Amino acid sequence: MFNLACFREPSERLGALKTMATNVLAENAPAVTQSVRPAVVDCDVHPILASSTALLPYLDEYWADQLTAALSPTYEPNYHPRGSAIAQRLDATLDEEGRAATTVEALVKDVFADGFTDFAILNCLYAVQQIHQPRREAAHARALNTWIAREWLDHDPRLRASIVVPMGTPRAAAEEIAYWAAQDDRFVQVLVLGQSELLLGREINWPIWEAAEKAGLPVAIHIGGVFRQAPTSVGWPTTYLEWYVGQQANLEAQLCSIVSEGILQKFPATKIVVTEVGFNWLPPFLWKFDKLWKSYRPDLPWVDRLPSELIREHVRFTTAPSDGAEEPGRLDNIVSRMGSDQMLVYSSDYPHNHHSGSRDIEAGTTDVGLLDRIYRHNASDLYNLVVPTSSGKAE
Amino acid sequence: MTIIESVSAPGTLGAPIVDTGVIDVDIHPTPKEGLINTYLPKKWQDHVREYGVRTTNGLQSIGEYPQMYGGAMRADAWPESGYPGSDLGLIQEQLLDLHNVQLGVLQCLAPGGQTLNPASQALNPELGAALCTAINDWQLEHLVYPEPRLRAAIPVTLDCPEFAIKEIKRVGSDPGVVSILGLSKTLEPLGSRRYWPLYEAAIEAGLPFQFHLSTGGGHANTGTGWTSYHTEYHVGHVQSFQSQILSLILTGTFDRFPELKIMFVEGNVVHFASLLQRLEYHWKTLRSEVNLQRRPLEYIQDHIWASTQPIDEPDDPAHLVEMIEEFCADNVLYASDYPHFDFDSPETVFPPSFPKELRDKILRKNGQQFFGLEVTES
């Protein structure tokens, strides 16, 4: 049912993988020729699927019938409650229903309005992962990715996207990654959620890591969840704010699992982008993890280096929300505690609304070089996105 | 054996005296084998013999993550017979005398043996209550009254507030009791109204809470499923504490109970600073949901304490001091975790550059304030 002619040529995925493997250390970033520079990449923007009926053209007959017969339930996540202050910025371009980011025109207009952003990565949070029926989850993930390609990526060359995968069936998730990697290099990343049914490092989830590495794609772990169990280890939180802020705990659990289970040894080109969960919490977590790794060396014999070293090498964090890093000196402080200026990549988290603007983090540092890493180089190490220096964009 | 005379004679023990010494908020005693049984009514002795103590795992007598080495005990802390922490003489020699501990608070996680599944987590609340009573009578008789430098945190059936309140009323006024022992893993987050009657009773009894690291509770040990390896399991404890602190603040529990004092034990310190900065930031956007009377960070000073062991070890020791101050330098207390392998000694736990004034606060002054002791200048 797809018009394959409109897809781009298969990209040199093997080449990309090799590049990635040799460039795990950011010092070895790809050589930038005189005619191009690393792009400013907004690593987290959210297109919104307002109604599941928009997927009908991209579902086969069986799944389209199933959707229609069920009165088209829309798995809109409540990760950003629609009426609350976090849902959308006050200055966002709205559709007729008063919603932001439901059309490519509105999103592109707002995201690139600053004349600074060169590329934006679409992380669609439509919650296929919360569909319990595994075959339906996989079919809807395929339809959603096709919708992203046709109705978003095709409309603006500055857009890139993450592949939404059916997390409930890792084998199917791997197939989804391979499917898009083979035909559309505008999909530059894999998207999974911070709360999974089984920790992401578990062997049952290895097909996802294997496929991502093979495709040369980073894996974004974004705030959100499959809600198969309580989202904390002590039961269900009472408030949304508690859930949202508290998801950092699940990201700690995921990073701990990924390192402990040996993902970074088994799939050494793996890159992870912790997205929309803050980053101020990382240093205490690294100190705790390092200390216990030293105590329990025989528990994880394959983890042959300090967990903090592995995490500094393989994991990146998006900058929005800042969790307050724009306070004078705070960003410098956090980066000093992280022990690396290569871990932060810029994001706006459009259209979500936070207490500070996405570029306000500049007030948290006096280090221009750090900002250059955050805006350009760190993302370039992940996605190899460049723009011509003659584009007239501000350097 | 009967309920102990000393328990029914409160007042025979003076308040702890701390002048130049150390306050240690986390010491683990273990009853000698079979001893707790003698404090149980016959009905429960029979029950335990026949059915054991059922908790939220399916194992006969261990927890879901058995300790990796030697019960996680200090190798030198094993007495000639029995478990580490079961010999008062050794506790005195290796801890109280050697490190000048003038107030040591007992965190009895037994009778789980090598597990951290303690009495208060028995699924049968009547049994849990009987076990908590037995432990409290045992620790007062065998440890606190013979050695008044030791004082008791009393385990209670947290997830059955009715019996927990009974136990607080029964034994909470004994001068040997200085706090109520809760566990980090609960059925619901600690801000849940389920626990509010318990907080009311604690305040009435004038007792603070100590919530010690634990397993169990009724959920997977992370909010995203069970961990595989012991390292992950152990790192993951701080995540439970994070969930608890958010719940306590955001449910308005501290607004409802302005006198409620909560200490988190063995849950690290500096991660709370980052977490609460994050909370403060997002509260600014979403405050309409929760209607708090104060900014989130303002609740720390009056309500939330954290103990140091296992001490956070950043590469740069200056970061430790900075982040303790970001949390609240008045609300951090020293803990040894004797007799466990990751014991922190008061002499060596702080890096050499650690400010003396802050060290004194953590070793002594903050504890004097937390336990409401007379403050004597050293």
Interface residues (C-beta under 8 A of the other chain):
Chain A: S84 A85 I86 G194 Q195 S196 E197 L198 L199 L200 G201 R202 G225 Q229 A230 P231 T232 S233 V234 G235 W236 P237 T238 T239 Y240 L241 E242 Y244 V245 G246 Q248 A249 N250 E252 A253 Q254 C256 S257 S260 E261 G278 N280 W281 P283 P284 F285 W287 K288 F289 D290 K291 L292 W293 S295 Y296 P298 D299 L300 P321 S322 D323 G324 N333 S336 R337 G339 N353 H354 H355 S356
Chain B: M68 S184 K185 T186 L187 E188 P189 L190 G191 S192 G217 G218 H219 A220 N221 T222 G223 T224 G225 W226 T227 S228 Y229 H230 T231 E232 H234 V235 G236 V238 Q239 S240 Q242 S243 Q244 L246 S247 L250 T251 N268 V270 H271 A273 S274 L275 Q277 R278 L279 E280 Y281 H282 W283 K284 T285 L286 S288 E289 V290 P310 D312 E313 P314 D315 D316 H319 E322 M323 F341 D342
